[in-house]
């Protein structure tokens, strides 16, 4: 009986399933690369396609080839616990993340740990582990702890697994400390299309993508314009940060950052600062919270149990708690049915929350960054991104909480909320393409992104100017004379790479530029 057949027998006994055909194909290619002497291999597969099982198989192979002990690295303690509960059913597996260095010396074939803890105990680990398996290996490519740990341990082999390894990070890996220890990175990349070509029976999960605009109301637009047009005095980089925070995360997160900037002296006292302070003290819901309430009215977990739990992502903790309060108050959802998943929760509390969600006892989970990795809830029917990460990696990780092969629902609902006429729509364009490349059906989405980008905000301003001048022409000198100078210059520079509907003409007088609307 070959290794994979024996491994399938163990899987059947422990979990009641065996490897899919595509997983066997990936496993055989990985083993083949190891047989040919590759020492630094990363397997990139879509989230939810079964990387954890392949990590276990890799350990089985290495142990069968005489590797004495294997160190498995997880980025968080929560993932250590989650993976340990699975691994221990197949092989003697220990875990250590509390800093008790002696624990690594127990007679376990596999030990699961965080890189921080392992590095702290590295003097104890010398010569103990001759192979390292790294889950979520994208953390390791430029991560200080991972690189220093591998440099100290000097293992014979490093095998990593991830949902997405951007090409720039793959390049950095080849010249990182890890690469210097175990050689150049060998990347085995499998997207949904490649898995289908390997296994005709493979049916990738699909998502129906829905877009909700999170429109600013009149007062919010007034505050945003103070930031966008540079009227609020303060450090330029701080104003830019506040502008993006306001559009992406809403009032609560923005006001939290705004008052912090005032305390640090980054924003001086002014009538505009007072105006924003008054706005922050008001009780109105943010545009992001209002959009989320609209979404939960359409995709109602109270009326449609199969959608439970709905997972909502935001990058800011303040926004997450605003969402929970709004849902309880405005939609009359019981408080114990809406939970917030943040770093404030202990690992035991997170495990309990996920257990309740799997049973259907939680209708809505509002998660910050802590839930982007390792939160495995295939029962989820809807995922809402109230902000879209610019990082394709984070976008994939969030999406992976919904798009899982093991899901009881083959078609899910993926909802994005975007603030019109802000940079969010530029992020969305890239995000949707990433979704499409992973085999998710987005063919029915028709978006006129151009009219919702920040360039449209500039066009609106120019139209107002030409209307005021009773002319079809607006002088470039006039437009760049005021606080809009940087914005106009920036928009024109974008024209070189992304055309917008503006025609530039050179006038005779002072050789000014003109805009024709």
Buried (B, 14 or more C-beta within 10 A) or exposed (E): EEBBEEBBEBBEEEEEEBBBEBBBBBBEBBBEBBEEEBBBBBBBBBBBBBBBBBBBBBBBBBBEEEBEBBBBBBBBBBBBBBBBEBBBBBBEBBBBBEEEBEBBBEEBBBBBBBBBBBBBBBEEBEEBBBBBBBBBBBBBBEBEBBBBBBBBBEBEBBBBBBBBBBEEBBEBBBEBBBBEBBBEBBBBBBBBEBBBEBBEEBEBBBBBBBBBBBBBEEEBBEBBBBBBBBBBEBBEEBBBBBBBBBBBBBBBBBBBBBBEBBEEEBBEEBEBBEBBBEBBEEEEBBBBBBBBBBBBEEBBBBEEEEBBBBBBBBBBBBBBBBBBBBBBEBBEBEEEBBBBBBEEBEBEEBBEBBEBBBEBBBBBBBBBBBBBBBBBBBBBBBBBBBBBBBBBBBBBBBBBBBBBBEBEBEEBBBBBBBBBBBBBBBBBBBBBEBBBEBBBBBEEBEBEEBEBBBBBBBBEBBEEBBEEEEEEBBBBEBBBEEEBEEBBEEBBEBEEEEEBEBEEEEEEEEEBBBBEB
